[in-house]
Amino acid sequence: MKRVLTTLLLLAALLIVQQPAHAGGRLQIRGADISSLAKSEAFGGVYRDARGRRGDALRIMERAGLNYMRLKVWVNPADGYNTKERVLAVARRVKAQGMKLLIDFHYSDTWADPGKQFKPAAWAALPFEQLRQAVYDHTYDVLSALRRQGTTADMVQVGNEINGGLLWPDGSNANWPNTAALLNAGYDAVKRVSRSTKVVLHLANGGDNGLYRWWFDNAGAHGIRYDVIGLSYYGYWHGTLEAFQANINDVATRYGKPVVVVETAYPFTTADDDGWENIITSGEPFPGYPATPEGQSAMLTRVADIVRAVPDGLGLGLFTWEATWTGVKGNGWDPADPTTGNGWENQALFDYDDRALPAMRVLGHL
């Protein structure tokens, strides 16, 4: 009997050792940013599952195991996409598939990121108190419309990659009280619509612990309210995987907040599909991870494993950025210039034959 028990214990130990790195249970959030989808479809974009069967991109992703979609909101963009009306339409489709919804407010008519936080044209001349009210009103307007149609947002980003603040120059981090007033106006609007909706504050440079400590220490000192810390982590820009792991672990435990990677991605090829040079062209943009379907899957798995291992279960999951931004003519990066391409199609979750890549199913089961 003792020998049998010993054998069983050895077998159990062997099984534990042989479990894959992501065997600790599926992530709560297995998501994708699909902000480009409506425009892609309008310009003829087609999506197919891994077997080549044409279908609704959202249905294809849901069947692959994804459970959360991210949509950005611009105020008055030149091309008329990523507006409240467009977001409402896609949100209905997201919820119809049984998936959850993250709304990403840029508070701009175009891209907001660490290098630019341009005010919407309609807000450009507003005195600060009116600017703060505009943030509240815009946030409330979009989210209350979502609630009224039965598609309440589950999470909301108040700002996008706000390393240096938002709505420059008024909300720059050169004036933390102003930054706090604008962000808290967004927070209050979110909670007025739905107390259960989680507010995310999102920085880029996910491997830069000095940045995150400086930013969130100041956020605490100035009374900025939030529920979740969001990070962008692109390995080819934001440091080593070890630096990313050290940072995400530190901020989760230091501030006692859940963390989510709201942007990550990796190329599956170096080839171009739309005649506009890709942003990432290296055959191995991060050491050990080639720009192949296998390399894309491996990088997403590694990032997911790091999120899963965040102490105290505070790692929620990840979103791969612009999963549906395939090489469709007319669906370029500049909303004011229809001749632009996107430069990102080699990092989507659909290949150049419009088929779902292996990374989609990998992400759906992480």
N, C-alpha and C positions, 0 to 999 in steps of 0.2 A: 504493500500500500504506500509506504514511504517513497519507494522508487517511482511509482506511478505519479505521486504528487510532485516529486522533484521534476519529472519529465514534463508534466503539465505546466509547471512554473517556468521551465526553460523555454517551452514553446510560446507561452504568453509573452515572455520577455523578448523573444525573437520577433514576434508579430509587432510589438511596440516599436522596436528598432527599425523594422521594415516599413512602418507607416510613412507615407509621403509627408513632406514638410507642411502641407496644408490640411492635415488630417484632423485638426482640432475643431472641426465644424465649419459650416459655410459662413462666410461673412454676412453681416446684416445687410450691407449695401454692396450690390454687384451691379454697378451702374455705367451709364454712358451719357455724355453730352451729345444731344441731337439737334442743336440749335440751327444747323444748316439744312435740316430735313425738308421743311416746307418749301424752301426755295429750290432745292434740288429736284423735288418732285414736280414743281411748277415748270421747270426747264427740261423735263424729260428724264430725270433720274430714275433708274430701275434698280430694284433690289431682289436678290435671289437667296434662297437658303443654300446650305452646303452641298445639296444635291442638284442645284441649278434650277429649282422651281421658283418662278417669279411670285412675289408676294409683298405684303405690307411689311416694311422694314421693322416696325414696332412688333408685329406678330412674330417675325423671324427671331428678333432678339429675345422676346419673352419666352419663346419655345426653347431657346438655347440656355435659358436660366437667368437672364438678367432681370432685375426687379425694381430698378430705380432709374428715372430719366431726368436729365438736367436741361433746362431751357433758359437762355439768356434773354433779357429784356432791354431794349434800347428805347429812348424816349420818342424821337422823331427821325429815324434813319432815312437816308436818301432813297434807298431802294424799297422802303415800305415793308421790310421783313423784320422779324424779331420785335414787333410791336405788340401792344396788348392784344389786339384782335387776332394776330397770328398765333400768339402764345395760347390764347384761349382755345383756338381750334385744335392745336396739337395736344394740349393738355387733355381735351376730351378723349382723344385717341389713346393717350397714355393710360388714363384711368380705366378706359374700356378694356384694356388688356390686363387689368388688375395690378398694374405697377404703381409705384409711388413717384412723387414729383418734387424736384428741387428747382426753385426759381432763383435765377441769378441776375440781380439788378446791377447794371453797369452805371446807371445814373449819367448817361451820355447818349449822344446820337450815333456814336461809333465805339470802337474798341477802347476799353479802359483797362490799363495794366500798369506795372510799376513805372513805365516810362512816360505814361500819358493818362491823365485823368481830366479830360476836357468836359466842361459844362455843356449841357444841351443848349442849343442856340436860344431856345425860348427862355432859358433861365440866366443867360449870360449877364444881364444888367441888374439882376435882382439884388437888393440889399440883403445882408446876411440873414436877418430874421425871416424874410420872405423866401430865401433860398432854403432855409431849414423847413419852412412850411411846405415848400414845393416837394422836398424829399418825402415828407410825411404823406402829402396828398397823392403823389404818384404811386408810392408803395401801397397805400390803402386802396387806391382806385383799381390797380391791377389785381391785388389779392382778393378784394371783396367781389370783383367780377368772377374770379375763379371759384370762390365759395358759392356764389349764387347759382352757378351752373353745375354745382355738385362735384367740383374737382379741386377742393381745397388743397393748397400746397402743404406738403409734409415738412419741407425744410425751405428756408429762404436765405440767400446770401444778401446781406446789406453791403453792397460794394463788391468789386471784383479785383483781386490782386492789389489790395490797398496798402502795399508796403509804405508808400509815402503819403497816405491819406487819400482823399477823394475830392472831386469838385474843386480843382485847383483854381486860383490860389487860396480861396477862402477856407477850404477844408484840409489844406496841407498840414502835415505833421509839424511844420514850423509853428503851428498854433494848435496845440493839443486840445484846449477847451473848445475850439471850433470843430475840430475833428469829432470830439465826443458828442457835441450837440447834434451834428448831422447824423452820426451813426445811431444815436439814441432816438432821434426822430423816426428813422427807419424801423428800429426795434419796436417802438411804441405802436407804429402802424401795423406791423406784423401781428403783434399780440392783441390789438383791438379786433382784428379780423378773426384770429384763432389762437387761443391761449396754448393749444397743443402744438402749434407749428414751431419748429426749432429754428433759431436764428444763428446763422453761421457767419463768422468773420474770417475772411480768406486772404492769406498772403501767398506770394510766390516764393521761389528760392527755398524749397523744402529741406535743403541740407544745411541751411545757415542758422545755427542755433543762436548766434549773437543777435541776429536780426529779430528772431522770434522772442527772445527774452526781453530785448529793448522794447519791442512793440507792445507785447502783452503786459509787461510791467507798467508801461505808461497807460495802457488801457485800464488797468486796475486802479492806478493812481488818479485817473480822471473820471472814474465811474462809468465807463463804457459797458453796456449790458449786452450779453450774448449767451448762447447755450453751447455752441460747438465751435471748435477751431478747425478751419479748413486750410489745406495746404495744396499748392501745386508742386509736383515733383516730376521733372523730366531729367532722367539720368545724364543725358548728354549736355545739359545746361546747369544742373543744380547740385553737382557734387556727387561724391561716392554714395553707394548704398549704405555703407557704414555710417557716414555723416547724416544721411537721411534717417536712419534708424535711431541714432543717438538723439537727434533733434525731436522726432515725433514722440519718442519715449519720454524725453525730458518735459516737453510742453504739456503732455497729458497729465503727468504726475505733478508738475510744478503748479499748474493752474486748476487741476481737478476737473477737467472738461473732456468730453469725448472728442476724438479727432477723426477726420475723414479726409482722404485725398480726393479733392474735387476735380483735379486735373492731373492726368498722366497719359502717356502714349508711347508708342515705339513703332518704327517702320518695319514693314514686312518685305520691302523691296527698295532698291535704289532707282528703279525705272520711273519715268515720268509718264503721266497719262493725259495731261491737258495742255501741254505746250508751255506751261509756266513752271519755272525752275522750282524744284522742291526745296523746302527749308532745310531738311536733313538729307544729305546726299551721300554720306560716308557708308561704306559697306559694313563697318562695325562701329557705329557711333558711340557705343559704350563697350569697354573692354569685356570680351567674352560673350557678347550678345550680338550676333550678326544680324544684318537687316534682311531677315528671311521670315517666313511664316513661323518657323520654329523659334527663332530668336525673339519675335514679337510675343509669342506665347510665354516663353521663358521669363522675359522681363516683367510682364504683367503678373506672373506667378510669384516672382521674387518680391515685387512691391507689395502684393497681397499678403505674403507670408510675414513681412515686416509689420504691416498694419495689424494682422491677427495677433502678433506677439506683443503688442503694446500692453504694458502692465494693467492689471485690474479690469481687463475686458473693455478698455476705453477706445480701442480701435474699431471703428464702425465699418470701414470698407473703402471703396475707391470707385471713381468714375474715369473711364477712358475718354479723352477729349475728342470731340467731333468725329464720332464713330461713323457717321453717315455722310461725311463730306467727301464724296467721290468726285472724280474728274468730269464734272458736268459743265459744259460751256454755258457761261452766263452766271454761274454760281461762284463768283470769285470773292476774294477777301475784302475788296474795297466796295462798300455799298454805294459810293458815289461814282464808281467807274466800272461799267459792265464788261469792259474788255479784260479785266484782270482774271487770272486763274487763282487757285487756292493755295498751292504749295504744300498741301497737307494730305493729298489723296493717298500717298504711300504710307500713311499712319492710320487710315480708317480701319474699320472692322469688316469691310467688303473689298474684295480684290478687283482687278481691272476687268474681270468678266462679270462683275457685280455679285459675285458669290460670297456668302459668309465665310470668313477666314476661320481657321482652327482656334485662334485666340478668342473668338466670340464664345464658343462653348467652354473653353478653359475659364474665361472670366465668369461665365454663368454658373460654374460649379466650384469656384474658389471658396 
